[in-house]
Amino acid sequence: MAGVANGGSAKPATSARIYDYFLGGTHNFPADREAAQAVALRFPLTAALARNNRAFLRRSVRYLAGVGVTQFLDIGSGIPTEGNVHEIAAGVTPDARVVYVDIDPVAVAESLEILDNNARTTAVLGDLRDPESILAHPKVRGLLDFGRPIGLLLNAVLHFVPDDTEADAAVGRLLAALAPGSHLAVSHVSIDGQEVDRNDLNFVQNTYRQKTTTPFRPRTHAQIERFFTGLEMVEPGLVWLPQWRPSTEDPTDFTAAPPTSSCLAGVGRLR
Ligand SMILES: C[S@@+](CC[C@H](N)C(=O)[O-])C[C@H]1O[C@@H](n2cnc3c(N)ncnc32)[C@H](O)[C@@H]1O
């Protein structure tokens, strides 16, 4: 079943289902749990990272809806969990439209199931590395008006596109399709300035490479900032997860030592 769920690939796990496991979800298989538990042995804070990443997603979507963005293109959206983009956005702007895109058929199927024919939100199968097919997808074109601002969400997905040329090209192509006033939100694993055991990092990278179709690579602050080239950064810029417009209702795992979140996050505005 996992092979079918992974688009027929022989790789037994997926990054979407590993992440679901870390968030306490139920849409994961033994291979996903095994991979997640192996990662957690080396990096025990991974589940906290996942929770804090979701908290950034909620804060950033609330921010975007607050500044008037009513349409969202969420690529690498994952398996639906508490506080989905369409729910957060609709809490601020009831007519919000959202398209979820993910490479994992399980994530897309689960999204469609919970959406239950929601007229303003849908989910499609797509690969960030092939932005043209996402932009041309009839459901994307049908729901989103590219003549008006769109919130492009690339949360915890670009580190699954390890090739810089491929990642830069994908982000650049997507941004080129957006109207002024659109925004890009990114969260991305980074170990900048931290003492991380290379063996542990290699182990995690090997786990993703061997068990999933989405190899994984952290980037530095400078490498992640490059995705925002030409955009105006929203305050406070590209910062560690808990530092991006913190809210008292969010988890506090990393508040005392933000770099230990191992994830940078930021939002930029297209002029
Ligand atoms: C860690 S989850 C992040 C989910 C959600 N964006 C969040 O921040 O909570 C990463 C997601 O990216 C998806 N993904 C990985 N590589 C992708 C690609 N090339 N194109 C689209 N989705 C991808 C995975 O299937 C997974 O659902």
The ligand as an SDF file (V2000), in Angstrom:
LIG
                    3D

 27 29  0  0  0  0  0  0  0  0999 V2000
    7.3850   18.8600    6.0210 C   0  0  0  0  0  0  0  0  0  0  0  0
    5.9660   18.8050    5.0120 S   0  0  0  0  0  0  0  0  0  0  0  0
    5.3840   20.4640    5.1380 C   0  0  0  0  0  0  0  0  0  0  0  0
    3.8700   20.5840    5.1140 C   0  0  0  0  0  0  0  0  0  0  0  0
    3.3500   22.0200    5.2440 C   0  0  0  0  0  0  0  0  0  0  0  0
    3.8170   22.8540    4.1690 N   0  0  0  0  0  0  0  0  0  0  0  0
    3.7770   22.6260    6.5540 C   0  0  0  0  0  0  0  0  0  0  0  0
    4.6820   23.4710    6.5410 O   0  0  0  0  0  0  0  0  0  0  0  0
    3.2300   22.2760    7.5880 O   0  0  0  0  0  0  0  0  0  0  0  0
    6.7020   18.8150    3.3970 C   0  0  0  0  0  0  0  0  0  0  0  0
    5.7170   18.5160    2.2930 C   0  0  0  0  0  0  0  0  0  0  0  0
    6.3260   18.8260    1.0370 O   0  0  0  0  0  0  0  0  0  0  0  0
    5.9460   17.8260    0.1140 C   0  0  0  0  0  0  0  0  0  0  0  0
    6.9490   17.8300   -0.9700 N   0  0  0  0  0  0  0  0  0  0  0  0
    8.2310   17.4250   -0.9220 C   0  0  0  0  0  0  0  0  0  0  0  0
    8.8220   17.6330   -2.1110 N   0  0  0  0  0  0  0  0  0  0  0  0
    7.8880   18.1890   -2.9400 C   0  0  0  0  0  0  0  0  0  0  0  0
    7.8810   18.6350   -4.2810 C   0  0  0  0  0  0  0  0  0  0  0  0
    8.9700   18.5350   -5.0550 N   0  0  0  0  0  0  0  0  0  0  0  0
    6.7420   19.1640   -4.7790 N   0  0  0  0  0  0  0  0  0  0  0  0
    5.6230   19.2630   -4.0140 C   0  0  0  0  0  0  0  0  0  0  0  0
    5.5650   18.8390   -2.7340 N   0  0  0  0  0  0  0  0  0  0  0  0
    6.6770   18.3190   -2.1810 C   0  0  0  0  0  0  0  0  0  0  0  0
    5.9120   16.5550    0.9100 C   0  0  0  0  0  0  0  0  0  0  0  0
    5.1430   15.5500    0.2920 O   0  0  0  0  0  0  0  0  0  0  0  0
    5.3010   17.0580    2.2220 C   0  0  0  0  0  0  0  0  0  0  0  0
    3.9220   16.9790    2.2060 O   0  0  0  0  0  0  0  0  0  0  0  0
  1  2  1  0
  2  3  1  0
  2 10  1  0
  3  4  1  0
  4  5  1  0
  5  6  1  0
  5  7  1  0
  7  8  2  0
  7  9  1  0
 10 11  1  0
 11 12  1  0
 11 26  1  0
 12 13  1  0
 13 14  1  0
 13 24  1  0
 14 15  1  0
 14 23  1  0
 15 16  2  0
 16 17  1  0
 17 18  1  0
 17 23  2  0
 18 19  1  0
 18 20  2  0
 20 21  1  0
 21 22  2  0
 22 23  1  0
 24 25  1  0
 24 26  1  0
 26 27  1  0
M  CHG  2   2   1   9  -1
M  END
$$$$
